[in-house]
Amino acid sequence: MGYSTEFRGELKFTTDLTAKQLGKVKSFLGQDCREHPEWNKQNLTYIDLELLDDFSGLKWDGAEKTYDLVEKVNLIIGELQKEYPEFGLSGKLMAQGEDIEDRWWLQIVNGKAMEVPIEIKGKKLTCPHCGEEFILETES
């Protein structure tokens, strides 16, 4: 078994996309990077993103075992900008790993996706019944 990370939030397109541009974005979604040597990203696996219902951006598709999403978002940005230099994304996704302290933002900063740490304030507790760990967060 591997490690799972869940993502919440949306990455919005910075401009309205044409049908052709949307088609190009859609051509990346769900693809296995290892099957596309032209992307030069053989160390990456499936692109676990989908279009928002209104086609205004992207969100995590809920896939189990999502890895390296920062690099995959940057792959999409870089490949789309080769043909459409004005293409961009904005926004952030909150990432939550299986470990309660493994929480960070996938955030677009200066046109690129980055992993930005989230400072977790609070006391780490363990449930006496099930052994599950959680953090009792405090207000700043």
NORHU-V33938 format. One record per residue. N is the residue number from 0. RES is the residue in one letter. PHI is phi in whole degrees, -180 to 180 (* if undefined). PSI is psi in degrees with one decimal (* if undefined). Layout:
# NORHU-V33938
N/RES/PHI/PSI, N/RES/PHI/PSI
This chain:
# NORHU-V33938
0/M/*/148.1, 1/G/-105/-169.4, 2/Y/-102/139.7, 3/S/-111/141.9, 4/T/-128/134.5, 5/E/-107/150.3, 6/F/-127/138.6, 7/R/-130/140.0, 8/G/127/-172.5, 9/E/-139/146.5, 10/L/-111/119.4, 11/K/-97/144.2, 12/F/-68/140.2, 13/T/-80/-15.0, 14/T/-136/159.8, 15/D/-69/130.6, 16/L/-93/146.7, 17/T/-76/168.8, 18/A/-60/-38.6, 19/K/-65/-41.4, 20/Q/-67/-42.4, 21/L/-60/-41.0, 22/G/-61/-40.1, 23/K/-65/-45.1, 24/V/-59/-48.2, 25/K/-60/-29.9, 26/S/-66/-17.4, 27/F/-90/-28.4, 28/L/-68/128.9, 29/G/81/-4.0, 30/Q/-76/150.3, 31/D/-92/114.3, 32/C/-58/-28.1, 33/R/-67/-19.5, 34/E/-91/4.5, 35/H/-128/77.0, 36/P/-60/-22.7, 37/E/-67/-18.0, 38/W/-83/-14.4, 39/N/57/41.2, 40/K/-134/52.4, 41/Q/-68/-12.2, 42/N/-86/-4.5, 43/L/-103/156.3, 44/T/-108/-134.7, 45/Y/-73/143.0, 46/I/-88/99.4, 47/D/-88/59.3, 48/L/-130/157.0, 49/E/-142/161.3, 50/L/-71/146.6, 51/L/-66/157.5, 52/D/-56/-33.4, 53/D/-95/9.1, 54/F/62/24.4, 55/S/-96/1.1, 56/G/174/-159.9, 57/L/-128/154.8, 58/K/-145/165.6, 59/W/-65/141.1, 60/D/-89/3.4, 61/G/84/8.0, 62/A/-63/144.8, 63/E/-74/143.1, 64/K/63/52.2, 65/T/-80/126.5, 66/Y/-126/153.4, 67/D/55/39.1, 68/L/-67/-30.3, 69/V/-59/-48.7, 70/E/-65/-35.6, 71/K/-70/-38.4, 72/V/-65/-41.8, 73/N/-66/-32.4, 74/L/-61/-48.1, 75/I/-61/-47.2, 76/I/-58/-50.1, 77/G/-63/-44.4, 78/E/-68/-40.5, 79/L/-68/-36.4, 80/Q/-70/-19.0, 81/K/-62/-39.8, 82/E/-98/-31.3, 83/Y/-130/85.4, 84/P/-57/-24.1, 85/E/-81/-6.9, 86/F/-65/138.0, 87/G/-163/168.7, 88/L/-128/154.7, 89/S/-138/161.6, 90/G/110/-166.7, 91/K/-157/155.9, 92/L/-119/135.9, 93/M/-87/127.4, 94/A/-103/131.1, 95/Q/-129/113.8, 96/G/-81/179.6, 97/E/-65/-34.6, 98/D/-79/132.8, 99/I/-58/-31.4, 100/E/-84/-7.4, 101/D/-87/80.7, 102/R/-136/131.4, 103/W/-158/169.2, 104/W/-102/136.5, 105/L/-94/107.4, 106/Q/-126/141.1, 107/I/-85/118.8, 108/V/-129/121.3, 109/N/53/40.1, 110/G/85/-1.9, 111/K/-126/150.1, 112/A/-77/138.5, 113/M/-139/154.7, 114/E/-92/119.5, 115/V/-116/121.1, 116/P/-64/150.6, 117/I/-111/123.0, 118/E/-76/122.8, 119/I/-102/117.0, 120/K/-106/129.3, 121/G/148/-179.1, 122/K/-104/130.1, 123/K/-80/126.7, 124/L/-125/155.9, 125/T/-121/129.1, 126/C/-66/127.2, 127/P/-71/-15.6, 128/H/-92/-44.9, 129/C/-112/-12.8, 130/G/82/-0.3, 131/E/-68/138.1, 132/E/-95/146.6, 133/F/-152/168.1, 134/I/-118/126.5, 135/L/-86/98.2, 136/E/-76/147.0, 137/T/-111/154.6, 138/E/-81/147.7, 139/S/-84/*
